[in-house]
Amino acid sequence: MGGNSSSKTRDHVGSDPNRVQGMARLMTARPQKRRPKNVHPLFKLQMAEEEQYDHEKQSMYLLKHLFKKMDPTVMKTISDVRGEIKLSFKYDKYKTLLLIKLVSAKELVPKDLSGKAANPYVKFELIPDQTSEGAKTSSAAENTLYPTYNEIFTFKLLEEDVSDSKLRVQVWDKDIFGKDDFMGEKIVNLSEINFKEVFTNWYELQAETDLSITGSLEISLGYRLPQTLLVTVHRANDLVRRDPGHDADPYVKIMVPGLQEIYKTTVAKSTLDPEWEETFELDVPQEELTERYIVFHILDMTGDNESMGQVCVDLENLNIEEGYHGKFELADLKNHHRVRSKWSQKALVQEFKEAMYAHAVYKYPAFLFQKQEGNKVLTVENKHAGTSTKLRIVDGVPL
């Protein structure tokens, strides 16, 4: 291909391998390194191995970049989050300091599509950040999924604020060729820690929790014998706009895990204080109420169905004669044990992820992973998903 050539290719991501060739010409072109003369054969072999490693890293970065543009959540699916992190806590009330020792982590999941080890580092953030100290970051361990750090971090924190504070602990994979990849996090409620002595614990990593979600949902529950659960969605208040550039168009999904039906309210247009006043009839036998619960999920139609918060309501204590009417605070419940299995991974994200890993493992089509020069625009379309994206490459660098 010439340096000024331009090509456009369309394909269905994750379709038949013969059609995957439409993802062609995605390889970064880098200037050839000028090799010194009279190099010992062993050094030549080492240089060749280093060049091959750099080439593979670039290929994987471009592949991830393409799929991230198709669906930003593809690299953040819950099933990809695994591992634990070991932390020690101590509070110095005389200096009003929270001390955190980052000990180690284990069983992390590599974000490198080749399935190799990662370069993990840890970021700490106190919420709320009363003294504006910002996030604090550890060093990056190299080429390991079982890093050891033994680093200590401190945050200024008044004793009376300890019980109302949370510590966000995130593990990231340092990527020298692109954006660092999220590997998991843990939100530690400081109110649950006994600071009378040094407290050490292993914490299981989870998917990223959206702590910016606020607002409430008002509902009513009733029951009509022999087995009809009446669910009324009244209104929501003080929702947070998910897309700063657009007004929200919220609606509510209602489901009882174990039942096939999923119910949806109408879409309220351009509001953060929507009202619905809609009632749904669910078939739930009375003897099953003690084992059932309802999940309400508010989504924004304008933001690609981005979550605006969830509520989980137990039916165990529902009085079928009096019913129930009340408000519930919204939260990001993707890590809640009762909703994780249902929303842990969308089928579409799973399809994208499997296709991406297949390309990486089999390095197919071959010309996707070979060096090329020039400028081009690659257009990829997935008709099944109803999505498409463009990737512009200038002098071998994706923009």
Summary of the structure (lengths in Angstrom):
residues: 399
radius of gyration: 25.5
end to end distance: 19.1
largest distance: 91.7
contacts: 1180
relative contact order: 0.18
helix: 21%
strand: 36%
